[in-house]
Amino acid sequence: MAPATARHAARPVLADWGLDEQQIYDALLVISELVTNAVTHALPPVILHLHAAADARGRVQIHVSDGGPQPTPFGWAASRPASEHGRGTAIVSALTNGTGTDLDTDGLIDHWADLDAA
């Protein structure tokens, strides 16, 4: 439910920023993958932040913060063969100009991705 909720909240924001349908689709796919990874592999909370750059490059940054790794694997991904999961990172990398992970000011782990919006 969390990825769908995040996509639903992000779509009108991305449209208001002037992204075309393909850019919105790509951004929503990245959001879905980052939120799914946080829900599947990390501790709460899971927080979505969107930032539009006001520079000439025209980019959107997607940030998903979480409480850090689960102490032990559980959930759907842990119970499935490796061939049934693990493609999210490749999808995010293919659709973005850059990705990374940082520690945010609240002590949460921030996973980010940079997309073209020009």
Long-range contacts (C-beta under 8 A, 24 or more apart in sequence): 2-35, 2-36, 2-38, 2-39, 2-46, 3-31, 3-32, 3-35, 3-36, 3-39, 6-31, 6-32, 6-35, 6-48, 6-64, 7-31, 7-32, 9-48, 10-48, 10-50, 13-50, 14-50, 14-60, 17-52, 17-60, 17-117, 18-117, 19-60, 19-117, 23-60, 23-115, 23-116, 23-117, 26-95, 26-115, 27-60, 27-62, 27-115, 29-91, 29-95, 30-62, 30-91, 30-92, 30-95, 30-96, 30-113, 30-115, 31-62, 31-64, 33-88, 33-89, 33-91, 33-92, 34-62, 34-64, 34-88, 34-92, 34-111, 34-113, 35-64, 36-88, 37-64, 37-88, 37-89, 37-111, 38-64, 38-65, 38-66, 38-111, 40-75, 40-76, 40-77, 41-69, 41-70, 41-73, 41-75, 41-77, 42-66, 42-67, 42-68, 42-69, 42-70, 42-109, 43-67, 43-68, 43-69, 43-70, 45-108, 47-108, 52-117, 53-117, 56-118, 57-116, 57-118, 58-116, 58-117, 58-118, 59-97, 59-114, 59-115, 59-116, 59-117, 59-118, 60-114, 60-115, 60-117, 61-112, 61-113, 61-114, 61-115, 62-112, 62-113, 62-115, 63-110, 63-111, 63-112, 64-110, 64-111, 64-112, 65-104, 65-106, 65-108, 65-109, 65-110, 65-111, 66-108, 66-109, 66-111, 67-108, 67-109, 68-108, 68-109, 69-109
